Amino acid sequence: MGEPAVDNDYLYCGSRDNKVYALDRRTGKIIWQKDMGSQVLAGLRLVPICPDWQAVLDDSIPGISAPTRSLFAVATGGRLACLDPQSGKIAWEYELGKDTGMQRELISRPAVIVRRDQNAERRRIFLCGELRDSVVGTVARCVCLEDIVVLGDR
């Protein structure tokens, strides 16, 4: 199992039962759960609002107590999801190798680099996985995705 992500109120963790959970840090009560379709064994990544380009490689970022923007979860079956950490609602998702017809397995915790430009935040998400089939064999694939969040008035 991968490392959980933690903020001031919740502990977020993946599981072998295909779900991501948000637990209340004080009570241990399940706040929400989201089915990812396959096991969630890699660690989760909690990404706060960042003032400038910043690599989010660990969860000990100064300001992590600020309202967070996104929780990134990776399922072994090839699904990356960007979740709202408060509700578990999926903002967007990506299926690694879906168009290839090959068996997929994501094996890495997502790394995220964030840049703030005026009223928008650009986030580059990096992850690695494997694609397999009986003809080609195993092929490593690294993916870089970018999303843009318009921050608006806060």
C-alpha positions as a Python dict, from the first residue, in 0.01 Angstrom:
ca = {
    (1, 'M'): (0, 0, 0),
    (2, 'G'): (120, 351, -80),
    (3, 'E'): (154, 639, 160),
    (4, 'P'): (-165, 820, 259),
    (5, 'A'): (-205, 1193, 204),
    (6, 'V'): (-295, 1409, 502),
    (7, 'D'): (-429, 1760, 556),
    (8, 'N'): (-556, 1935, 869),
    (9, 'D'): (-889, 1752, 873),
    (10, 'Y'): (-862, 1430, 674),
    (11, 'L'): (-643, 1132, 600),
    (12, 'Y'): (-679, 1006, 240),
    (13, 'C'): (-579, 651, 151),
    (14, 'G'): (-612, 396, -125),
    (15, 'S'): (-698, 32, -71),
    (16, 'R'): (-701, -317, -216),
    (17, 'D'): (-1082, -300, -234),
    (18, 'N'): (-1053, -57, -531),
    (19, 'K'): (-1146, 251, -329),
    (20, 'V'): (-1003, 582, -215),
    (21, 'Y'): (-1113, 682, 134),
    (22, 'A'): (-1123, 1012, 320),
    (23, 'L'): (-1116, 958, 696),
    (24, 'D'): (-1169, 1216, 969),
    (25, 'R'): (-829, 1250, 1140),
    (26, 'R'): (-982, 1288, 1486),
    (27, 'T'): (-1252, 1022, 1482),
    (28, 'G'): (-1143, 780, 1209),
    (29, 'K'): (-1493, 803, 1059),
    (30, 'I'): (-1519, 754, 681),
    (31, 'I'): (-1619, 1089, 527),
    (32, 'W'): (-1639, 965, 168),
    (33, 'Q'): (-1521, 679, -51),
    (34, 'K'): (-1473, 658, -427),
    (35, 'D'): (-1451, 337, -632),
    (36, 'M'): (-1159, 355, -879),
    (37, 'G'): (-1231, 28, -1063),
    (38, 'S'): (-910, -147, -956),
    (39, 'Q'): (-676, -151, -657),
    (40, 'V'): (-530, 181, -538),
    (41, 'L'): (-183, 75, -422),
    (42, 'A'): (32, 376, -516),
    (43, 'G'): (32, 671, -279),
    (44, 'L'): (-209, 958, -324),
    (45, 'R'): (-100, 1316, -396),
    (46, 'L'): (-268, 1611, -225),
    (47, 'V'): (-198, 1935, -415),
    (48, 'P'): (-248, 2274, -248),
    (49, 'I'): (-273, 2612, -415),
    (50, 'C'): (88, 2710, -492),
    (51, 'P'): (221, 3064, -546),
    (52, 'D'): (469, 2986, -827),
    (53, 'W'): (629, 2686, -1003),
    (54, 'Q'): (668, 2430, -732),
    (55, 'A'): (725, 2057, -747),
    (56, 'V'): (480, 1875, -523),
    (57, 'L'): (694, 1575, -444),
    (58, 'D'): (596, 1533, -81),
    (59, 'D'): (306, 1641, 133),
    (60, 'S'): (512, 1857, 371),
    (61, 'I'): (471, 2174, 166),
    (62, 'P'): (457, 2501, 356),
    (63, 'G'): (95, 2615, 344),
    (64, 'I'): (-57, 2266, 313),
    (65, 'S'): (-307, 2380, 576),
    (66, 'A'): (-450, 2621, 317),
    (67, 'P'): (-759, 2495, 135),
    (68, 'T'): (-645, 2221, -100),
    (69, 'R'): (-745, 2211, -463),
    (70, 'S'): (-704, 1848, -568),
    (71, 'L'): (-636, 1493, -462),
    (72, 'F'): (-474, 1275, -729),
    (73, 'A'): (-534, 899, -710),
    (74, 'V'): (-394, 625, -933),
    (75, 'A'): (-554, 281, -970),
    (76, 'T'): (-347, -17, -1084),
    (77, 'G'): (-582, -77, -1378),
    (78, 'G'): (-462, 241, -1547),
    (79, 'R'): (-697, 510, -1416),
    (80, 'L'): (-575, 848, -1286),
    (81, 'A'): (-841, 1062, -1119),
    (82, 'C'): (-836, 1420, -995),
    (83, 'L'): (-1071, 1430, -694),
    (84, 'D'): (-1215, 1707, -482),
    (85, 'P'): (-1062, 1633, -140),
    (86, 'Q'): (-1371, 1760, 45),
    (87, 'S'): (-1636, 1557, -140),
    (88, 'G'): (-1455, 1284, -339),
    (89, 'K'): (-1622, 1409, -657),
    (90, 'I'): (-1414, 1339, -970),
    (91, 'A'): (-1309, 1659, -1151),
    (92, 'W'): (-1149, 1463, -1439),
    (93, 'E'): (-993, 1126, -1510),
    (94, 'Y'): (-749, 971, -1757),
    (95, 'E'): (-709, 607, -1863),
    (96, 'L'): (-348, 512, -1942),
    (97, 'G'): (-326, 313, -2263),
    (98, 'K'): (-704, 279, -2302),
    (99, 'D'): (-674, 323, -2678),
    (100, 'T'): (-409, 47, -2715),
    (101, 'G'): (-618, -250, -2603),
    (102, 'M'): (-320, -363, -2393),
    (103, 'Q'): (-339, -464, -2028),
    (104, 'R'): (-249, -158, -1817),
    (105, 'E'): (-90, -123, -1476),
    (106, 'L'): (-4, 207, -1313),
    (107, 'I'): (279, 170, -1070),
    (108, 'S'): (378, 518, -956),
    (109, 'R'): (251, 782, -720),
    (110, 'P'): (177, 1091, -929),
    (111, 'A'): (427, 1377, -916),
    (112, 'V'): (280, 1723, -970),
    (113, 'I'): (440, 2054, -1065),
    (114, 'V'): (225, 2363, -1017),
    (115, 'R'): (257, 2714, -1159),
    (116, 'R'): (33, 3005, -1078),
    (117, 'D'): (-22, 3265, -1354),
    (118, 'Q'): (-244, 3557, -1251),
    (119, 'N'): (-586, 3393, -1198),
    (120, 'A'): (-503, 3045, -1323),
    (121, 'E'): (-306, 2752, -1193),
    (122, 'R'): (-132, 2513, -1433),
    (123, 'R'): (-59, 2167, -1299),
    (124, 'R'): (159, 1912, -1475),
    (125, 'I'): (98, 1558, -1354),
    (126, 'F'): (361, 1290, -1418),
    (127, 'L'): (308, 917, -1372),
    (128, 'C'): (454, 591, -1497),
    (129, 'G'): (302, 258, -1578),
    (130, 'E'): (328, -55, -1787),
    (131, 'L'): (136, -174, -2092),
    (132, 'R'): (141, -549, -2165),
    (133, 'D'): (18, -790, -2430),
    (134, 'S'): (119, -1131, -2565),
    (135, 'V'): (274, -996, -2887),
    (136, 'V'): (467, -686, -2778),
    (137, 'G'): (540, -794, -2421),
    (138, 'T'): (580, -526, -2155),
    (139, 'V'): (628, -162, -2248),
    (140, 'A'): (698, 112, -1992),
    (141, 'R'): (507, 433, -2047),
    (142, 'C'): (545, 765, -1871),
    (143, 'V'): (275, 1023, -1913),
    (144, 'C'): (268, 1398, -1854),
    (145, 'L'): (-77, 1557, -1835),
    (146, 'E'): (-156, 1922, -1781),
    (147, 'D'): (-467, 2074, -1637),
    (148, 'I'): (-554, 2437, -1580),
    (149, 'V'): (-764, 2561, -1291),
    (150, 'V'): (-913, 2910, -1316),
    (151, 'L'): (-899, 3043, -962),
    (152, 'G'): (-1133, 3342, -994),
    (153, 'D'): (-1209, 3562, -695),
    (154, 'R'): (-1146, 3405, -357),
}
